[in-house]
Amino acid sequence: MKKSLIIITIILLADQILKFWIKLNMSLGEEIHVFGDWFIIHFTENKGMAFGLTFGGEFGKLALSLFRLVAIIAIGWYLTDLIKKKMPPGLIISITLIFAGALGNLIDSAFYGLIFSNSSYHTAATLFPENGGYNTFLHGMVVDMFYFPVIQGYYPEWFPFWGGNEFIFFRPVFNIADSSITTGVLLLILFQRKYFIHIHPSGNSEESEDEITSDDSVLTNQPENDTPKIIEEENILDTKKTEETPDSEK
C-alpha cells in the first residue's frame, strides 16, 4: 500500500505542478523547444479524452467526466483488493499507474474550470479570478503540453484519402497523466502472462495457495506418519498378553 501511495503522490504532484505552471505562464499555442524540433512543450487544452481526442460537445464532456469518476472509484477498489490479496508487484504497479493518471486528468476536468480564467492565444490564465472561473464543475479542460513530432513529411499523392497531406509522427499532444495511463496499460499487455498466470481461481496468488497447501499437507500427513507406529505397538502388546496366558485358560 505504501509503495502505491508514493507512486500516486509523485505522479499527481508532477502532473499538477507542470500543468499549473503551463496554465499560468503560457498562452494557448505557445511553444518551448526543449530539444530542437522533435521535443516541444506546446500548450493546448482539450475537452475530451487522452491525447487531445474530443467526445460529443458539452454533454459529452459531462458524460466523460462522470465516466472518469466512476472508473477511478472502480480502479481504486480493484487496486485495494489486489494489495490485500498480495498479488504480483508488477500487476499492482501497473494498476497504480493507471489509477494515478486517470485521477490526474479528472482533477483538470473537475476543478480547472472553477479556479482558472480562460486561456487565450494572447494571454496566460490567472488563478482564482475575481469573476470566477471559465466554466462549471466537471466542465474544465485538460491541459496538455508534450509534443514529439519526431518524423515530419507528406503522404505521397497516390496514398488513399491522405495523399499530399502533411504527415507527423507523433502528432498527439499529451501530459504526464496520459503517460502514466499508457505506461500502466503497456505493462499489463507486455507482462500479462507473468502477472496473471500465478493467480489461483480462488482469487489468491499461486504463492499464497502453495503456502496454504503446504501447511495443510503438514497437518494431514502428521497423523498418517504416526498411525503405523501405533498399530505396531498394539500388535506387540497383544503378543505379550498371549504368551503370558496359561495353557489352561486357552
N, C-alpha and C positions, 0 to 999 in steps of 0.2 A: 504493500500500500504506500509506503514512504517513497519508494522509487517512482511510482506512478504520479504521486503528488508533486514531486520535484520536477519531473518532466513536464507536467501540465503547467506548473507555475513558470518555468523557464520559457516555454513556448508562448504562453499568454503575455508575459511581460515583454518579450522581444517583439511579438506581433503588435501589441498595442502601443508600445513606446515608438516604434517606427511609424506606425500609422498616424499617431498624434503629431509627430514631427513633420511628416509629409503634409498633413492637413493644414497645419498652422504656418508652414514656411514655403509652400509651393502652390502655384496656381495650376488649374487644370491644364494638362498637356505639356507642362514644363518638364524638362529633361535634365538629368545629370549623367554625363557619360563617365562611367566608372572605369571600364576597360575598352577603349576605342569605341567602335560601333556595334559591338556584339554583347556588351553588358551595360544596360542603361537603366537608370532609375527614371521611370516615366509615370507621372501621376495621372491616374484615371480613376473613375468611380463607376461601379455597376450596380444595377438594381436587382440583379439575378443571382445566378449560381457561380460556382468557381470558374476561374479563368475568363471572367468577363461575359459569360453566357447570360442571356436575359430570358425572362419567363413571364409572359402574359400581363404586362402592364401593372397598374396599381393593385388590382385584385390578385394577380399572380404573385406580386411581391409579398402581399399579406399572407397568401397561402403558403408560399415558400418559407417565410419566417416562422409560421406556425408549424410547418413540417419539420424545420430545423429544430425547433424547441422539443417536439415530440421525439424526434430521432436522438437528440442529445440525452434526454431522460432515459430512453431505451438503451443507448450505448453505455451510459453511466451505470445502469443496473447490471448490464451484462459484464462490464469491466469489474464491478464489485464481486459478482458471482465467480468470475474467473480467479480473482485473487483469493477468495475464500477457499476455493477448491484446489488451490496451489497448482494451477495449470502451467505449461511451459512458459518460462520468462519471455521468450520471443513473441509468443502469442499475446501476452499481457502488454508488452511494449507496443506492438502493432495497434491494438485497440486503444491504448492510451494516446498514441499519436493522432488517430482518427478523432477521438473524443476532444482532444485539445484544439485541433484545427477547426472542428465544427463549432466549438464554443467560441473561439476567437472571431469567426465571421458572424456568429449570432450577436455578439456584443455590438458590432458595427450596425447590424440591421435593427437591433432593438433600441439603441441609445444615441447613435451619432446624429440622427435627425433632431433629437431633443437638445443636445449640448453644443452643436456646431452651427455656425451660419453657413449659408450656401457658398461653395467654392465656385469661382468663375475662371475664365481664361485670362483674366487680368489681375485678380486679387486672390490672396490666400484667405482661408476661413478664419473666424475668430471663435474662441471658446466662451460659452455661456453669453451669447449676445443679448442685449437689452430687450430686443423684440422677440426673443425666443428663437428656437432652432428652425431649421429649414423644413422640417417635416414632423410627423407624429410618431408615437411609439410603434415599433416593428416596421416602420417605413423608411428607415435610414438606408443609405447606400454604402456598399462595401468598398473600402479603399484598397486599390491595387497599385503596385509600383515596379515589380521586377519584369524586365523586358529583355529577352535574349534573341535578337534577330541574327542568329549565327550564320544562316545561309540566306542570301537575297539574290533574286533574279527574276526572270519572266518565263511563264509557260510558253512552249512553242506554239505557233499558230494552229497547228494541226491537233493540238490537245483538246479533247472533248470538253465542252462547257466553259473552261477557263483559258482557252487559247489566247495568248497575248497579254493576259493579266499578270500582275505582279505576284511573285511567289516569295514568301518569307517563312523561314523556319528558325526559331519557334515563335509564332505570331502572338499567342495569348499573353496578356499581362496578368500577373498573379501576385500573391502575397505570402507571408510566412505561414499563415494558417492553411492556405491551399497546399503549400509544400508539405506540411505536416500530414494532411489527409492523404495526399498522393503517396508519400513515403510509407505510411501505415498500410495502405491498400497493396502497394507493390510487395512489401514484406510478406503479407498474407498470401499473395499469389505465388511468390517465389519459394516460400518455405512451408506451404500448406501441408505437405506430406509429413514434414518434421513436426509441425505444430499439432496436427490432428490425428496422426496415426497412433499416438500413445494414449488417446482418450478412450476410456472404457465406456460401454453403453450406459453404465450407471451414472455417468457424469464426472467421475473422478479420473485423475490421470492414471495411466498404467502403473506408474511407480507407486502411487498410493495403494492401488489394488494389490500389487505384489507384496507390499508390506503387510497388508491385512491378511492375504492368503498365507504368507509365511508364518504369521502369528497363529492363525487357525490350525495350520498343519502341526505346529509345535504342541498345541493343546490336544489335538486329535491323536497324534502319534504317541503321546505320553502314556496313556493307559494301554495302548496296543503293545508297547515295549515291555510293560510290567506284567501283562497277562500270562505269558509263558512261564515266568518265574513263579507266579502264584500257583499255577497248575502243577508245576514240578514239585513245589513244596508240599502240596496236598497229597500227591502220589507217594512221596516219601513217608509222610505221617501214616497213611493207610497201610503201607508195607510194614512199618514198625509195629502197628497195632496187631496185624495178622500174625506176625512172628511171636508176639508176646502172649497170644491167646492159647490156653491149654488145650490138649487134644480132646479132652472130654467135653469141652464146650463146643467143639466143632461139629 
